[in-house]
Amino acid sequence: VSERVNRSITLVSRPKGLPIDSDFAMTERPIPRPAPGEVLVRNLYLSMDPWVRSAMSHPSMMPQTMVVPGDAVSRVIESKHPHFHPGDVVQGLLGWQDYAAAPWYALRRIDPRVAPISTALGILGGSGLTAWFGLFAVARIKPRDTVVISAAAGAVGSAAAQLAKLCGCRVIGITGSEEKVRYLVDDLGADAAVRYKTDPAWQSKLAVQCPFGVDVYFDNVGGRVSDAVFPMLSARARVAICGQIAEYARPIAATGPRWLGLVLGRRARVQGFLVTDFAPWFPQALHGLTAGLRAGLLRSRETIEQGLENAPRAFIGMLEGRNVGKQLVKLDDPFPRTCP
Ligand SMILES: NC(=O)c1ccc[n+]([C@@H]2O[C@H](COP(=O)([O-])OP(=O)(O)OC[C@H]3O[C@@H](n4cnc5c(N)ncnc54)[C@H](OP(=O)(O)O)[C@@H]3O)[C@@H](O)[C@H]2O)c1
């Protein structure tokens, strides 16, 4: 290893609401040495994930001195297990840092010939898998369903929008900006999209787009967006609660309209899920997602920030909605030979 220190980002103060730059600090520590059964990796791409904001409020999930957790795609530098070799590309929960030592069984091997390695954090990773299982296993979409997706232009949402279109659904996105509306409709083939942030008429426009109600609501955000969608549910609607990003920074959960009576009357099914519930079926889903990407049926868009020092800015930007598609941070690569 030619670099001498491991730079990492830690939390120095627990954010109230949206994090700010000064909540984070860069620390330098020795590069870890892998123990038997462990693998030393150099991180190449970091995934900016909304759940990390939730973790920041919970000392048990994220002690203050801890490196900010998060998924990464990385190159193996040294391996103390025969399953991996130097130069292999892997994905795992490796944190916001240059180097990490991880047990071999916590890493997934990535084949750089299949697709750009960054997609292992997006459409061919957690985001694509979450969309896949949320739609097919939780919401159980059918052709001609009207599917409404919140945070539709983000990583999970954009994958869900495309998969639902491929299944013959009518897809309506809820998103934050005109640029994202155009992306959803022009690039991803959504039937319509509405701007919840800047269009005061977005709720009535959504209702116009769903004349027979919402058969499936793929919810990434919760809060006032969901409060507007629930009254539009059709009879026997299915709601997949994927994420509640509007709530992650709140110290106390907000109260809104009480819609359980509405769920009863419409015989709706509301189900929360974690993508890890479906881990035994990841290989089949990744096979389908990879085939879709390689055939040009699925698109992958990424918003990439450069440099570990800019990870806090990228993370805050993602929470503010500045990303289109998957928000990543690309780290400087001291060994740029092998990876695309
Ligand atoms: N269940 C699971 O296993 C699982 C796995 C992965 C992710 N998730 C969840 O899925 C959701 C999307 O994750 P992602 O990684 O794909 O992130 P993402 O959608 O790429 O980025 C987050 C987006 O959320 C929107 N947003 C932020 N604050 C909001 C608010 N107060 N109200 C409405 N929208 C808001 C922003 O888009 P706009 O411009 O549209 O506001 C932002 O771009 C998150 O809630 C995440 O926790 C769940």
The ligand as an SDF file (V2000), in Angstrom:
LIG
                    3D

 48 52  0  0  0  0  0  0  0  0999 V2000
  -36.9380   -0.7460    2.6530 N   0  0  0  0  0  0  0  0  0  0  0  0
  -35.6890   -0.9120    2.2810 C   0  0  0  0  0  0  0  0  0  0  0  0
  -35.0700   -1.9660    2.4210 O   0  0  0  0  0  0  0  0  0  0  0  0
  -34.9920    0.2640    1.6460 C   0  0  0  0  0  0  0  0  0  0  0  0
  -33.7830    0.0960    0.9230 C   0  0  0  0  0  0  0  0  0  0  0  0
  -33.2160    1.2140    0.3040 C   0  0  0  0  0  0  0  0  0  0  0  0
  -33.8280    2.4580    0.4340 C   0  0  0  0  0  0  0  0  0  0  0  0
  -34.9750    2.5670    1.1640 N   0  0  0  0  0  0  0  0  0  0  0  0
  -35.6720    3.8430    1.3020 C   0  0  0  0  0  0  0  0  0  0  0  0
  -36.0990    4.2330    0.0270 O   0  0  0  0  0  0  0  0  0  0  0  0
  -36.1660    5.6490   -0.0320 C   0  0  0  0  0  0  0  0  0  0  0  0
  -35.3700    6.1390   -1.2460 C   0  0  0  0  0  0  0  0  0  0  0  0
  -34.0050    5.8030   -1.0410 O   0  0  0  0  0  0  0  0  0  0  0  0
  -32.9330    6.1090   -2.1940 P   0  0  0  0  0  0  0  0  0  0  0  0
  -31.6630    5.5110   -1.7430 O   0  0  0  0  0  0  0  0  0  0  0  0
  -33.4970    5.7130   -3.4990 O   0  0  0  0  0  0  0  0  0  0  0  0
  -32.7970    7.6910   -2.1090 O   0  0  0  0  0  0  0  0  0  0  0  0
  -33.1050    8.7140   -3.3000 P   0  0  0  0  0  0  0  0  0  0  0  0
  -34.5560    8.6120   -3.6210 O   0  0  0  0  0  0  0  0  0  0  0  0
  -32.1170    8.5300   -4.3860 O   0  0  0  0  0  0  0  0  0  0  0  0
  -32.8000   10.1170   -2.6020 O   0  0  0  0  0  0  0  0  0  0  0  0
  -33.6490   10.6260   -1.6390 C   0  0  0  0  0  0  0  0  0  0  0  0
  -34.7580   11.4900   -2.2830 C   0  0  0  0  0  0  0  0  0  0  0  0
  -35.8030   11.6670   -1.3550 O   0  0  0  0  0  0  0  0  0  0  0  0
  -36.5180   12.8430   -1.6680 C   0  0  0  0  0  0  0  0  0  0  0  0
  -36.8400   13.5410   -0.4170 N   0  0  0  0  0  0  0  0  0  0  0  0
  -35.9900   13.9940    0.5230 C   0  0  0  0  0  0  0  0  0  0  0  0
  -36.6720   14.5590    1.5510 N   0  0  0  0  0  0  0  0  0  0  0  0
  -37.9840   14.4580    1.2330 C   0  0  0  0  0  0  0  0  0  0  0  0
  -39.1860   14.8600    1.8850 C   0  0  0  0  0  0  0  0  0  0  0  0
  -39.1720   15.4800    3.0810 N   0  0  0  0  0  0  0  0  0  0  0  0
  -40.3650   14.6000    1.2740 N   0  0  0  0  0  0  0  0  0  0  0  0
  -40.3960   13.9880    0.0760 C   0  0  0  0  0  0  0  0  0  0  0  0
  -39.2710   13.5810   -0.6000 N   0  0  0  0  0  0  0  0  0  0  0  0
  -38.0920   13.8020   -0.0140 C   0  0  0  0  0  0  0  0  0  0  0  0
  -35.5980   13.6890   -2.5560 C   0  0  0  0  0  0  0  0  0  0  0  0
  -36.1650   13.7330   -3.8680 O   0  0  0  0  0  0  0  0  0  0  0  0
  -37.2470   14.8510   -4.3220 P   0  0  0  0  0  0  0  0  0  0  0  0
  -36.5110   15.8120   -5.1870 O   0  0  0  0  0  0  0  0  0  0  0  0
  -38.2540   14.0570   -5.0550 O   0  0  0  0  0  0  0  0  0  0  0  0
  -37.7640   15.4910   -3.0750 O   0  0  0  0  0  0  0  0  0  0  0  0
  -34.2920   12.9030   -2.6070 C   0  0  0  0  0  0  0  0  0  0  0  0
  -33.6540   12.9620   -3.8510 O   0  0  0  0  0  0  0  0  0  0  0  0
  -35.6320    6.1660    1.2950 C   0  0  0  0  0  0  0  0  0  0  0  0
  -36.7070    6.4490    2.1550 O   0  0  0  0  0  0  0  0  0  0  0  0
  -34.8330    4.9970    1.8180 C   0  0  0  0  0  0  0  0  0  0  0  0
  -34.7000    4.9970    3.2170 O   0  0  0  0  0  0  0  0  0  0  0  0
  -35.5650    1.4950    1.7580 C   0  0  0  0  0  0  0  0  0  0  0  0
  1  2  1  0
  2  3  2  0
  2  4  1  0
  4  5  1  0
  4 48  2  0
  5  6  2  0
  6  7  1  0
  7  8  2  0
  8  9  1  0
  8 48  1  0
  9 10  1  0
  9 46  1  0
 10 11  1  0
 11 12  1  0
 11 44  1  0
 12 13  1  0
 13 14  1  0
 14 15  2  0
 14 16  1  0
 14 17  1  0
 17 18  1  0
 18 19  2  0
 18 20  1  0
 18 21  1  0
 21 22  1  0
 22 23  1  0
 23 24  1  0
 23 42  1  0
 24 25  1  0
 25 26  1  0
 25 36  1  0
 26 27  1  0
 26 35  1  0
 27 28  2  0
 28 29  1  0
 29 30  1  0
 29 35  2  0
 30 31  1  0
 30 32  2  0
 32 33  1  0
 33 34  2  0
 34 35  1  0
 36 37  1  0
 36 42  1  0
 37 38  1  0
 38 39  2  0
 38 40  1  0
 38 41  1  0
 42 43  1  0
 44 45  1  0
 44 46  1  0
 46 47  1  0
M  CHG  2   8   1  16  -1
M  END
$$$$
